[in-house]
Amino acid sequence: MAGEAQRRSQWPLALSLLVALTGLVVLWFYNWRNGVLIFAGAVGLAGVLRATLTDTAAGLLHVRGRMFDTTFLLLTATAIAILGLIVPN
């Protein structure tokens, strides 16, 4: 029973990783800039999920305090997106 509850609480991380993997596939096979922006969106999604979910519901997205995790993930997503937009082809 505890294993099932633990697996259920990992959906935020799994969703973020699925979007990040999609971004890496787009980056590798199609357009690198769109892939980087999708990857940045995945990190931003993780930040939003960490901000809105409780500590137990966030699962492995819970690393430090909610404020630190959210700030770090959203700033990282912003930096990745900005770099993806300003780097020339």
N, C-alpha and C positions, 0 to 999 in steps of 0.2 A: 504494500500500500504506500509506503513512504517513497519507494522508487517511482511510482506512477505520479505522485504529487511533485516530485523533484523534476521529472521529465516535463511535466506540464508547465513548470515555472521557467523553463528555458526557451519558451517561444519568442520572447523579445530578441534574444541573442540570435536565434535561428533565423528569424525574419531579417534582421540586420545583415547577417552573413549571406543570406540568399540574395539580397539586393546588391551587396558588395560583389558577390560572385558574378552576378549579371553585369555589373559595371566592368569587371575585369574581362569578361567574355567580349563585351562590346569594344573595350579598349584594344584587345588583342586582334580581333577579327574584322572590325569595321572601322570605327573612327576613334582615335585615341582621346580627342577632346571630349566627346560625348561620354566615353567610358569613364574618364576622370570625373566628370560632373555627376554621373550616376553613382560612382564610388563615394564622392563627397556627400551626395544625398543619403547614402546608406549610413555614413558616420553621423550625419545630422539626424536621421531617423533614430539612431541609437541614443542620441542626446535627448531627443524629444520623449522617447519612451522612458528613458531614465528619469526625466523630470516629472512625468505624469504617473508612473507606476510606483507602488509601494516598494520598500526594500525587498520583501520576500517575493513579490510578483516580478520584480526586475531580474531576478535570477543572477546570472553571471555578469550582467551589466552593472551590478552593484559591486564596486571595487572599494571606493572610499566613501565619503559623505555624498549625499545627493547633490549639493551645490557644486562640489569639486568635480564630480563625474560629469554633470550636465555642462558646466562651464568648459571643461577640458574637451569634451566631445564636440560641442558646438563651435568652439574656437578652432579646433582641428578641421572640422568640416568647412568652415569659412576659409581657412588658409588653403586647403586643398582646392576649393572651388576658385579662389582668386588666382592661385598659381596656374590652374588649368585654363583660366581665361586669358592670362597675360603672357604666357609663354608662346612665342611665335612658332608657326609651323616650320 
